[in-house]
């Protein structure tokens, strides 16, 4: 009897037991659970030699790693952003790259609003006061925050997640402004009551600014001291996209110089490292890259990444191609 060839697949991600068992029926699986650690360098390289597929969460699939492969056919990313993968080199080498769009939209849009409300109404600051025993009375000037109604919300990156943020913001009475490489259709703009603006005009006119664009060569350091100097002094920056979009050293200067009123960050330029000065500022809210961290989103992302692996090898197709392979 002919033995069925099982493609060798390295999984660098959390998986449910049921999903892992399903994949093991058709694939030779080597699994590293990322609830324990994120592999890099030689640790990662040692695990991926001779694999045909990689299902990856967080780990860096860079030039050094890719050029060491002889059999790799697909990299299935757990996440919509794929800046952890050198997709251009994968394309040149005929390696399929996939991602998991759509499933995390609600979770990230919810978190965007959570961070906006948290920094506007000083929620973490209030939590610290109560936990430390500092709540002695409801003093009249305690924790005055920013109102939302009637203010401008600037969304940088008006893709599907940005549009979902706009839908959530409208009932709060926020006016939607946005900057996008491609302007939305008039129908969508009308539905969201959204106005397209040049980036510098948006920064000048919006009190709340949410970054939701992908990290590319064009968007790295999109926000530097020049942009902070152009922002309103009572404005708040919320970054839930990718850390390097904001030059972190310039953000520190902007906060210390009171060029802006505060910020809420879910991502960092050199994460998981970040400038420790941020943690000492009351007008800063910090989260650990948890934008998509809901049960539905995280389980759904892994499931879709697994389906991309299954479809590629078993059906010669993928659901969510990032690149086009000849």
C-alpha positions in Angstrom: 0.0 0.0 0.0 1.3 3.4 -1.0 2.0 5.6 2.1 0.5 9.1 1.8 3.1 11.8 1.9 2.5 14.2 4.8 3.9 17.7 4.2 6.2 18.8 7.1 4.7 21.9 8.7 6.1 23.9 11.6 3.5 25.7 13.7 4.7 28.6 15.7 1.4 29.5 17.4 -1.1 28.5 20.1 -3.5 25.9 18.7 -6.5 24.3 20.3 -6.1 20.5 20.9 -8.9 19.8 18.4 -7.3 21.9 15.6 -3.9 20.3 16.3 -5.3 16.8 16.1 -7.1 17.8 12.8 -3.8 19.0 11.2 -1.9 16.0 12.4 -4.1 13.8 10.2 -2.7 15.3 7.0 0.6 16.9 8.0 3.8 16.0 9.8 3.6 18.6 12.5 6.2 20.2 14.7 4.5 22.5 17.1 5.9 25.4 19.3 3.2 26.9 21.5 3.7 30.7 21.6 1.9 30.9 25.0 5.3 29.8 26.3 7.8 31.8 24.2 8.4 33.5 20.9 11.3 31.8 19.0 13.9 33.8 17.1 17.4 33.5 15.6 19.0 30.0 15.7 16.2 28.6 17.9 13.7 29.3 15.1 16.1 28.3 12.3 16.7 24.9 13.9 13.0 24.2 13.9 12.2 25.1 10.3 14.9 23.3 8.3 13.3 21.2 5.5 9.7 22.2 6.4 7.3 22.7 3.5 4.9 25.0 5.4 5.0 27.4 8.3 2.0 28.6 10.3 3.4 31.6 12.2 2.4 34.0 14.9 4.7 36.9 15.8 8.0 35.3 14.8 10.2 37.1 12.3 10.4 35.3 8.9 13.2 37.4 7.4 15.8 37.1 4.6 18.2 35.0 6.6 15.5 32.5 7.5 13.9 32.4 4.1 17.2 31.9 2.2 17.9 28.9 4.4 14.9 27.0 3.1 15.1 24.5 0.3 11.5 23.1 0.5 9.4 25.9 1.8 6.2 26.5 -0.1 3.9 28.5 2.2 4.0 30.9 5.1 0.6 31.2 6.7 0.5 34.2 9.0 -1.7 34.5 12.1 -2.7 38.1 11.7 -3.8 40.6 9.1 -0.5 42.5 9.2 2.4 40.6 7.7 5.3 43.0 8.3 7.0 40.1 10.2 7.4 38.3 6.9 9.6 39.4 4.0 6.8 38.9 1.5 8.7 40.4 -1.4 11.5 37.8 -1.1 8.9 35.1 -0.6 7.3 36.1 -3.9 10.7 36.0 -5.7 11.3 32.5 -4.3 7.9 31.3 -5.2 6.7 31.0 -1.6 3.0 31.6 -1.0 2.2 34.1 1.9 -1.3 34.3 3.5 -2.9 36.2 6.3 -6.1 36.3 8.3 -8.1 39.5 7.5 -11.6 40.2 8.6 -11.9 38.0 11.7 -10.1 40.4 14.0 -11.9 43.6 12.8 -14.5 43.8 15.6 -11.9 43.0 18.3 -9.4 45.7 17.1 -12.2 48.3 16.5 -13.5 47.6 20.1 -10.0 48.0 21.5 -9.5 51.2 19.6 -12.5 52.7 21.3 -11.5 51.3 24.6 -8.1 53.0 24.4 -9.7 56.2 23.2 -12.1 56.2 26.1 -9.4 55.2 28.6 -7.1 58.0 27.8 -9.9 60.6 27.3 -11.5 59.8 30.7 -8.3 58.9 32.5 -9.6 55.4 33.5 -6.3 53.7 34.2 -5.2 56.7 36.3 -8.4 56.4 38.3 -7.9 52.7 38.8 -4.4 53.3 40.2 -5.7 55.9 42.6 -8.3 53.5 44.0 -6.0 50.5 44.2 -3.3 52.6 46.0 -5.7 53.8 48.6 -5.7 57.4 47.3 -9.5 57.6 46.9 -10.5 59.7 50.0 -13.4 61.6 48.7 -15.1 62.7 45.5 -13.2 65.9 45.2 -14.7 68.2 42.6 -11.6 68.5 40.4 -10.7 64.8 40.6 -9.8 63.3 37.2 -11.5 65.8 34.9 -11.2 64.3 31.4 -12.0 65.1 27.8 -15.5 65.1 26.4 -16.0 63.2 23.1 -19.2 64.8 21.7 -18.5 67.4 19.1 -14.8 66.6 18.8 -13.0 65.5 15.7 -11.7 61.9 15.4 -9.0 61.5 12.9 -8.5 58.0 11.6 -5.2 57.3 9.8 -5.8 54.2 7.7 -9.5 53.8 6.7 -9.6 50.2 5.7 -12.2 47.8 7.1 -11.1 48.2 10.7 -10.9 52.0 10.4 -14.4 52.0 9.0 -15.6 49.8 11.9 -14.0 52.3 14.4 -15.9 55.1 12.6 -19.2 53.2 13.0 -18.5 52.8 16.8 -17.4 56.5 17.2 -20.5 58.1 15.5 -22.9 57.3 18.4 -20.5 59.1 20.8 -21.0 62.3 18.7 -17.5 62.3 17.2 -17.0 63.9 13.8 -15.1 61.5 11.5 -12.1 62.7 9.6 -9.7 60.3 7.9 -6.5 60.0 5.9 -6.0 57.1 3.5 -3.8 56.4 0.6 -6.9 55.8 -1.5 -10.0 57.9 -0.8 -13.2 56.0 0.0 -16.2 56.1 -2.3 -18.7 58.9 -1.8 -21.2 56.3 -0.7 -19.0 55.1 2.2 -18.0 58.6 3.1 -21.7 59.6 3.2 -22.7 56.5 5.3 -19.9 57.2 7.8 -20.3 61.0 7.6 -16.5 60.9 7.0 -14.3 63.6 5.5 -11.0 62.8 3.8 -8.1 65.1 4.7 -4.5 65.5 4.0 -2.4 64.1 6.9 -1.1 67.4 8.1 -4.6 69.0 8.0 -6.0 66.1 9.9 -3.4 66.4 12.6 -4.1 70.1 12.9 -7.9 69.7 13.3 -8.5 66.5 15.3 -8.4 66.1 19.1 -8.4 62.3 18.9 -6.2 60.5 16.3 -6.2 56.7 15.9 -3.6 55.0 13.8 -4.8 52.0 11.9 -2.7 51.9 8.8 -0.4 49.0 7.9 3.4 49.3 8.5 5.2 49.8 5.1 8.3 51.6 4.0 6.0 54.6 3.4 4.4 54.6 6.9 7.4 53.9 9.0 7.9 57.0 11.1 4.8 58.6 9.6 4.5 60.4 12.9 7.6 62.2 14.1 8.3 65.5 15.9 7.2 67.4 12.8 3.8 65.9 13.1 3.5 66.3 16.8 4.3 70.0 16.5 1.4 70.2 14.0 -1.1 68.6 16.4 -3.4 70.3 18.8 -2.0 70.7 22.3 -5.1 69.1 23.8 -5.0 66.1 21.4 -4.6 62.4 22.1 -2.8 59.9 19.9 -3.9 56.2 19.9 -1.7 53.7 18.1 -3.2 50.2 17.7 -1.6 49.4 14.3 2.2 49.0 14.4 4.8 50.6 16.7 7.3 51.9 14.1 4.7 54.1 12.5 5.4 56.4 15.4 9.0 57.4 16.2 9.0 56.6 19.9 11.8 59.0 20.9 9.9 61.8 19.3 6.7 60.8 21.1 8.6 61.1 24.4 9.6 64.6 23.5 6.1 65.5 22.5 4.7 64.3 25.8 7.4 65.9 28.0 7.1 69.1 26.0 3.3 69.0 26.3 2.9 69.2 22.5 0.0 66.8 23.0 -2.1 65.9 26.0 -1.5 62.2 26.0 -1.4 58.9 24.2 -2.7 55.3 24.3 -0.4 52.6 22.9 -1.1 49.0 22.1 2.1 48.7 20.0 5.7 49.9 20.3 8.5 50.7 18.0 10.9 48.1 19.4 8.4 45.8 21.1 8.3 44.1 23.4 10.8 46.7 24.6 9.6 50.3 25.1 10.9 53.5 26.6 10.4 53.1 30.4 9.6 56.8 30.7 6.2 56.0 29.1 5.2 53.9 32.2 5.9 56.8 34.5 3.5 59.2 32.8 -0.1 59.5 34.0 -1.3 60.8 30.6 -0.2 57.5 28.9 -2.2 54.3 28.6 -0.2 51.2 27.8 -1.5 47.8 26.5 0.6 44.7 25.5 -0.3 44.4 21.8 -3.7 43.0 22.7 -5.9 44.6 20.0 -7.1 41.3 18.6 -7.1 39.6 22.0 -10.7 38.4 22.2 -11.7 34.7 22.3 -13.5 34.9 19.0 -10.8 36.8 17.2 -7.8 34.8 18.3 -9.3 31.4 17.9 -10.7 32.5 14.5 -7.4 33.8 13.3 -5.6 30.5 14.1 -8.4 28.5 12.4 -8.2 30.6 9.2 -4.4 30.3 9.2 -4.7 26.5 9.5 -7.3 26.5 6.6 -4.8 28.3 4.4 -2.3 25.6 5.1 -4.9 22.8 4.4 -6.2 24.4 1.3 -2.7 25.0 -0.1 -1.5 21.5 0.2 -4.8 19.6 -0.2 -6.7 21.8 -2.7 -3.9 23.7 -4.4 -5.6 27.0 -3.4 -5.6 29.5 -0.5 -8.3 31.6 1.0 -6.3 34.7 1.8 -3.2 35.2 -0.5 -1.0 38.1 0.3 1.2 37.6 -2.8 0.7 36.2 -6.2 2.8 33.2 -7.1 3.3 32.3 -10.8 
